[in-house]
Amino acid sequence: MIQKKKDTIKSLATHNKDVGSTEIQIGLLTNKITKLSEHFKKSKKDKHSTLGLTKSVNKRKKLLVYLKKKNPDSYQKVIKQLNIRK
């Protein structure tokens, strides 16, 4: 888990000390969404975690809209690297 987070940060960082840019936040939220989706395949009745998944998806959506408006080149890079949209 920690190694996956470090890999995500390293692959999406804009400079070597970058840990909180929009690109990295989107990547970390994508990892969280993937992990929760796998959890729901096993635990279909876990309604409490559904709220966390919904909040994460909505936050990522807002960040993607912001990134698309502010830096379209970086938006395309993130979308392609994370395979979010087609």
C-alpha positions as CSV (number, residue, x, y, z in Angstrom):
1,M,0.0,0.0,0.0
2,I,2.7,2.5,1.0
3,Q,4.9,1.5,-1.9
4,K,2.0,1.9,-4.3
5,K,1.4,5.4,-2.9
6,K,5.0,6.3,-3.4
7,D,5.0,5.0,-6.9
8,T,1.9,7.1,-7.7
9,I,3.5,10.2,-6.3
10,K,6.8,9.6,-8.1
11,S,5.1,9.0,-11.5
12,L,2.8,12.1,-11.3
13,A,5.0,14.6,-9.6
14,T,5.7,17.8,-11.4
15,H,9.0,18.4,-9.5
16,N,11.1,16.3,-7.1
17,K,9.5,17.6,-3.8
18,D,6.0,17.6,-5.1
19,V,3.6,15.7,-2.8
20,G,0.3,17.5,-3.0
21,S,-0.3,18.8,-6.5
22,T,-3.7,18.3,-8.2
23,E,-2.2,15.5,-10.4
24,I,-1.0,13.6,-7.3
25,Q,-4.3,14.1,-5.5
26,I,-6.2,12.6,-8.5
27,G,-3.8,9.6,-8.6
28,L,-4.1,8.9,-4.9
29,L,-7.9,9.2,-5.1
30,T,-7.9,6.8,-8.1
31,N,-6.0,4.3,-6.0
32,K,-8.4,4.7,-3.1
33,I,-11.4,4.2,-5.5
34,T,-9.9,1.1,-7.0
35,K,-9.2,-0.4,-3.5
36,L,-12.8,0.4,-2.4
37,S,-14.2,-1.1,-5.6
38,E,-12.3,-4.4,-4.9
39,H,-13.6,-4.3,-1.3
40,F,-17.2,-4.1,-2.5
41,K,-16.8,-7.2,-4.7
42,K,-16.3,-9.1,-1.4
43,S,-18.6,-7.1,0.9
44,K,-21.7,-6.1,-1.0
45,K,-23.6,-5.1,2.1
46,D,-21.1,-2.5,3.4
47,K,-23.2,0.6,3.1
48,H,-21.0,2.8,5.3
49,S,-18.0,2.5,2.9
50,T,-20.3,3.3,0.0
51,L,-20.5,6.9,1.3
52,G,-16.6,7.1,1.3
53,L,-16.5,5.8,-2.2
54,T,-19.1,8.4,-3.4
55,K,-17.2,11.2,-1.7
56,S,-13.9,10.1,-3.3
57,V,-15.4,9.8,-6.8
58,N,-17.0,13.3,-6.5
59,K,-13.7,14.9,-5.2
60,R,-11.7,13.3,-8.0
61,K,-14.3,14.6,-10.5
62,K,-14.0,18.2,-9.1
63,L,-10.2,18.0,-9.2
64,L,-10.3,16.7,-12.9
65,V,-12.6,19.6,-13.9
66,Y,-10.2,22.1,-12.2
67,L,-7.1,20.5,-13.8
68,K,-8.8,20.5,-17.2
69,K,-9.5,24.2,-16.8
70,K,-6.1,25.3,-15.5
71,N,-3.7,22.9,-17.3
72,P,-5.1,20.9,-20.2
73,D,-1.8,19.3,-21.1
74,S,-1.4,17.9,-17.6
75,Y,-5.0,16.8,-17.6
76,Q,-4.4,14.7,-20.8
77,K,-1.3,13.2,-19.2
78,V,-3.1,12.2,-16.0
79,I,-6.1,10.8,-17.9
80,K,-3.8,8.7,-20.1
81,Q,-1.6,7.5,-17.3
82,L,-4.4,6.5,-15.0
83,N,-6.8,5.1,-17.7
84,I,-9.7,7.0,-16.2
85,R,-11.6,8.1,-19.3
86,K,-11.6,7.0,-22.8
